[in-house]
Amino acid sequence: MIAIKNLSFAYPQQPLLFKDLNLSLKKGHIYGLLGKNGAGKSTLLKNMIGLVFPSKGNCLFNGTNVSNRPVSVLEDIYFIAEDLFVPSLTPVQFIANTASFYPKFSKSDFYHYLKALDVNMDAMLDKQSYGQQKKAMIAFGLATNTSLLIMDEPTNGLDIPSKVQFRKLIASVLTDDRCIVISTHQVRDLDSLIDTLLVLHECEIVVNQSLDEVAEQLLFGTYPDTDGMPVLYEEESIRGKNAILRNTTGKYSKVDMELLFNAIISGNPSLLATLKASTNEQRI
């Protein structure tokens, strides 16, 4: 699906955001992309779809270089940016002008998603709140039925009921032929939705693993005391210590992505070494 090879990128007169970055994304997965502010998440997404161009390396979509922006690529990719621009049109008028660019677009799907997200199909998009605009664009993106759907901070501006519906809809549209990439700071919004975690940190992808693989290596829990336990990282909470341990017993625990992300950006060498070791084992 997506193959990024030795990609380096920097904006003019700015330091490198990426240096020799490699990444492979496959069909049938929902990827969650995490990173600190300024780490380059949005820029990485734009490289994936040919909106910006690397200074070195390339990004391939089904073997085709996206930088060339051929129609065969553009009609099978949809990108929902964090910062939206919506025209002075109703959703119905919008699809009349735009849907033809996407051969697999489904009008019935679009209306279904608008209803599920509580969007008025007859209201002018530019007169709506940011949250309503975001939901309309999410509905359109899902209805394109493109093989690759990329969303940058899609839950920003959504209220709690809308976030619940968003998660349900995303889970419902994933197929074996579709790849979904979601970048967010709202880690809890991806809970129970993504199956593979990507972490962008200090110019490279430091984690690219399924949550099941992470759970095989690490144990997550809250403990009154962690003395004598194989702790890799911990944070104080009102209930005790939220901790990440080496999983030496084969016990399963739900991955706490927020805690894991905090551990990674803290520069915890033992935790990163554990994850990299498991990644290397899978490649052998």
Rosetta blueprint (number, residue, H / E / L):
1 M L
2 I E
3 A E
4 I E
5 K E
6 N E
7 L E
8 S E
9 F E
10 A L
11 Y L
12 P L
13 Q L
14 Q L
15 P L
16 L L
17 L L
18 F E
19 K E
20 D E
21 L E
22 N E
23 L E
24 S E
25 L E
26 K L
27 K L
28 G L
29 H L
30 I E
31 Y E
32 G E
33 L E
34 L E
35 G E
36 K L
37 N L
38 G L
39 A L
40 G L
41 K H
42 S H
43 T H
44 L H
45 L H
46 K H
47 N H
48 M H
49 I H
50 G L
51 L L
52 V L
53 F L
54 P L
55 S L
56 K E
57 G E
58 N E
59 C E
60 L E
61 F E
62 N L
63 G L
64 T E
65 N E
66 V H
67 S H
68 N H
69 R L
70 P L
71 V H
72 S H
73 V H
74 L H
75 E L
76 D L
77 I E
78 Y E
79 F E
80 I E
81 A L
82 E L
83 D L
84 L L
85 F L
86 V L
87 P L
88 S L
89 L L
90 T L
91 P H
92 V H
93 Q H
94 F H
95 I H
96 A H
97 N H
98 T H
99 A H
100 S H
101 F H
102 Y L
103 P L
104 K L
105 F L
106 S L
107 K H
108 S H
109 D H
110 F H
111 Y H
112 H H
113 Y H
114 L H
115 K H
116 A H
117 L L
118 D L
119 V L
120 N L
121 M L
122 D L
123 A L
124 M L
125 L H
126 D H
127 K H
128 Q L
129 S L
130 Y H
131 G H
132 Q H
133 Q H
134 K H
135 K H
136 A H
137 M H
138 I H
139 A H
140 F H
141 G H
142 L H
143 A H
144 T L
145 N L
146 T L
147 S L
148 L E
149 L E
150 I E
151 M E
152 D E
153 E L
154 P L
155 T L
156 N L
157 G L
158 L L
159 D L
160 I H
161 P H
162 S H
163 K H
164 V H
165 Q H
166 F H
167 R H
168 K H
169 L H
170 I H
171 A H
172 S H
173 V H
174 L L
175 T L
176 D L
177 D L
178 R L
179 C E
180 I E
181 V E
182 I E
183 S E
184 T L
185 H L
186 Q L
187 V H
188 R H
189 D H
190 L H
191 D L
192 S L
193 L L
194 I L
195 D L
196 T E
197 L E
198 L E
199 V E
200 L E
201 H E
202 E L
203 C L
204 E E
205 I E
206 V E
207 V E
208 N E
209 Q E
210 S E
211 L H
212 D H
213 E H
214 V H
215 A H
216 E H
217 Q H
218 L E
219 L E
220 F E
221 G E
222 T E
223 Y E
224 P L
225 D L
226 T L
227 D L
228 G L
229 M L
230 P L
231 V E
232 L E
233 Y E
234 E E
235 E E
236 E E
237 S E
238 I L
239 R L
240 G E
241 K E
242 N E
243 A E
244 I E
245 L E
246 R E
247 N L
248 T L
249 T L
250 G L
251 K L
252 Y L
253 S L
254 K L
255 V L
256 D L
257 M H
258 E H
259 L H
260 L H
261 F H
262 N H
263 A H
264 I H
265 I H
266 S L
267 G L
268 N L
269 P H
270 S H
271 L H
272 L H
273 A H
274 T H
275 L H
276 K H
277 A H
278 S H
279 T H
280 N H
281 E H
282 Q H
283 R H
284 I L
